[in-house]
Amino acid sequence: MMKPIFFALPGNETLGEQFAKALPLESGDFDFRHFPDGETYVRLRTAVKDRAVLFLCTLYQPDDKVLPLLFLAETARELGAKSIGLVSPYLAYLRQDRRFHEGESISSKHFAKIISNYFNWLVTVDPHLHRYRSLSEIYSVPTRIVHAAEDISQWIAAHVENPLIVGPDSESEQWVKEVARMAGSPHVVLEKIRRGDREVEVSLPEISQFNHHTPVLVDDIISTARTMIETVKHMKRLKLPAPICVAVHGVFADGAYQDLCDAGAKEVVTSNTIPHKSNRIDLAKGLIEALASFIGKDA
């Protein structure tokens, strides 16, 4: 039985090495570059005929990554691949999940349709589901979701003395409560009013009884970081200890990482779904387990 072949796109090599060590996979070789006019060139150097193929590509800043990924997937299909899977630790285009204004694209549905047309299955980590109950509402292929709550809880328990888990809003309360439970810590949830993509107001519930705790702000994504920045400032005004900011996905748009540090965060910690110097929480084990459930069927 031939091993499945996996291709790690640029920026995904470190996680790809962990996959190769843990699973019966053959690492594939490919070329990827741009023509002088900016168009993308790809070439699969490893034969894929009658083989299960998977691509590893985290999709932050997706517009630069998606087209090469689709070209590679379609090339593999044309060359006779038996199946084509996608491991995308960070899955983009879930923000726009309804038509807020007349004429808007519901891009989450459109992107899901594209990915479902090119791949036979998908593995990702804690997608930013808001109005969707599950990925199956918009993705027509089998999916596996890796949840980071336990890994985050273990990191907090091991590295933070006397933590107080702080959630970003009421919608996150169930997830934050679970992180706090596994970390053996109390938790509170912010009251938040969002006035735009970059403007947010926050307030904390009464937390005077936690004055001797270290606040740990936990969220699924740090994008512009406006919520965390405002919360850090609010905690400063209340003369609380400098908080640690933790997220599954560190997108850090427009200098958000430095802005958060400058605002007074004691430390900023993310998982390795998006490569960044803040990566402290390794989710490779969960991704490998999810991946194994697919490659066993495809091999």
N, C-alpha and C positions, 0 to 999 in steps of 0.2 A: 504494500500500500504506500503510495507516494505521499510525502509530507505536504501539507498546505504551504503555499508561498506567501510571505508577507513583505510588503513594501512600506517602509517608513519614510514619509515625505519630509522635506527639510524642516528642521526644528523639532522633530519627533524621535531623533536617533537614540537618546538616552533611554526613553521608555521602551523603544524597540529592542534595545539590547537586553532589557529585563525580560521581555516577552520571549526572546530567542533562547535565553538560559532556562526558562521555566517550562516551555512548551515544545512539542515536536513540530517545529516550524523550520522552513528553509527561508533564509533571508534573500530576497530578490534584489536584483540590480537594475537600475533604470537611469536614463538621462532626463534632465529637466533644465531648460534654459529659455531665454527669451531672444527672439530675433531683434535686429536693430530697431524695427518699427514697434517693438513692444509686444508682439504676438508671442504666444507660448509654444514651445517645442517640447514634446515628450517622446520617449522611446523606451519600451520594455526590452531590456537586454536578456532577461531570464525567460526561458520558454514557459508558457502558462497553459498550453493545450492540455485539456482533460485534468487540470489541477484546480483545487480549491484555492482561491486567491483572496487575500484581505489587505486592505490599505489602512495605515495608521496615520491619522491627520487630525489634530485638534484645530477647531475652526474659529478661533478668535481672529479678529480682523478678516472676516471670511471672504470678502470680495477678491482678495489677492490669492486665495488658496483654492476656492471652489472650482474655477475653470480648469486648472491643471489636474485637479483630482478627478473631475468628470472625464477629461480626455484620457487619463490613465485607465479609469474603470471601463470606458467604452472600448479602448484599445484591447484590454484584456478580454472583454467579451467577444470582440471580432476575431481574436486569435485563439478562441476555443476554450476559455476558462470554464470550468464546470460550475463554479459559483463565485460570487464576488461579495465580500463583506466589508464593512466599514467600522473601524474603531475610532470614534471621535470623542475624546475625553471631555472637551467642551463643545457643545452643540449650539450653533448660532441660530439666529432668526426665530426666536420664540417670543420676543417682546411684543410684536404687533399681532395680537391674537383676536382682534376684532376691528371693525371699521368705525373708528372714532369720529371721523369726519367724512362727508360725502366724497366719493371718488378715491378714497385711500385703498392701497393694496393691503390685503391681509397676508403679509409676506410669510408668516409662519406656515400657513397652509400651502402656499406656492413652493416654498423651499422644501417642505416635507414631500411634496409630490415629485419634485426633481430628484431628491435623494432616493426616494422609493423606486423611481424608474431606473436608476443606475445601479442600485445595490440590492442584494438578496436579504441582508440583515444588517442590524446596527447595534453597536454597543456604545453607551455614553455614561456620563456621571452626572447625577442630579440635575437634569435639565430644568430650566426656569419655567416650569409649568405654572400658569397663573389661572386662567379661565378654563384650561383643559384639565381634565381629570387624569388623563394618561396620554402617552405618545400615540397610542393606537387610534386616538380620535383623528389624527391627521397623517400618521405614517401607515402605509399599507403593507409594510414588511415587518417581520418579527423583530422585536427590540429587547435588549436587556439593559436595565438601569443599575448602575453601581451607586450605592448610597454611602456618603462620606461621614455621616453622623458619628458612627462608632470610632472611626479613625480620628476625627476632630476631638471627640471626648477623651480619647486616650492621650492625645497630645496635651490637652489642657490639664488633665489630671497629673501628667508627668512633669509639666514644665511651669505650671502656675500655682502659686501658693494661695490658698483660700480664695478661689475664684467666685465671682458673681457673673453668671451668664446673662448677657443683655441682648434681646432680640430686636430686630429693626421695626417690626409692626405687628399688628394683631394677626395678620395672615400667616406669619411665620411662627406663631406661638406653639403649635403642636410640634414642629420640628425642633425649635429651641428648647422646649420642655424635655424632649427626648435626649438632646445633647446634654442638658443639665443633669438629667437622671443618671445617664451613663457615667458622667464625670463626678457624680456625687456632690453636686453644687446647687445652690438656690438660683432662681432665675427671675428676671423681670422683662417686660416688653415695653418698648417705646410707644408713645402716641405720636403719629407722624402725619403731617399734611404736606403732600407734594403739590407744588405750584408750577411745575414744569420739569423738563429734563435735567436742569441744573439748579433748581431752587426747591428747597425743602425746609420745613419747620419741624422741630422735634421737641418733645418734652418727656421727662422721666416721671414715673410714678414715685411715690414716697419711698426712698431707699435709705433713710437715715440709719436704719438698723443694720445696714451693710457697709458702714463707713470704714470698717477694717478689712473689707474684702478688696480684691483686685478685680475691677470690671473687665470683662472679656466680651467685646462686641462681636457677635457672630452673625454672618449673613451668607447666603449662597453665592452672591456675586458682588465684587467691588468693581464698579464700572467708573462712573465719575467720582464716586466716594462721597458725594454730597451729604448723604444721610450720616455716614460715619464721622465726617468732618464736623458737622453741626453737633453731633452727639459728644464728640471729644471736647469741643468748645463749651458745650453746656455743662459737662462734668467739671471742666476747669473752673467755671463760674461758681459751681457748687462746692469747690475745693475738695473734690474727690480725687483719689489716686489716678495717675495717668493710665488709661486703658490699653489693653492689648486688643488689636483688631484682627479677627480671624475670618477667612472666607474660603469656600470651596474653590471658586474660580476668581483669579486675579486678573481682570481685564485691564484695569488701570488706564482708562482713556484720558488723553490730554494731560499727562503729568499728574494723575491722581495719586500715585504712590507717594511722590515727594510732597504733594499738598497735604496728604494725610499725616505724614511724618512731621511736617512743619506745623501742623495744627496742634501737635502735642501727643500723638500716639506713642506709647512706650515701645511697642513693637507691632509690626504688620506681618501676618503669617497667612500663607495660602497653601493649598495642595498643589501637586504637580500636574494638574490638568492643563495648565498653561505655563510654559517655562518662564521662570522669573526668579530673581534673587531672593524673593520672599518665600519661595517654596520650602516648607518644613515638613509637610504631611504627605507621605508617599502612599498613593492609592493603587500602586501596581498590583498588589495581591488581589484586590477585588476585581480589577480589570482582567487579570489573567484568569480568574475563576469564571467570569462571564464569558470571556473569549473561548475558554475550553468547552463550554456548553454548545457552542456553534461548530467549532472545528472538528469535534468528535463526530458530528453528523455529516459534515461536508467531506471529510477525508476519504 
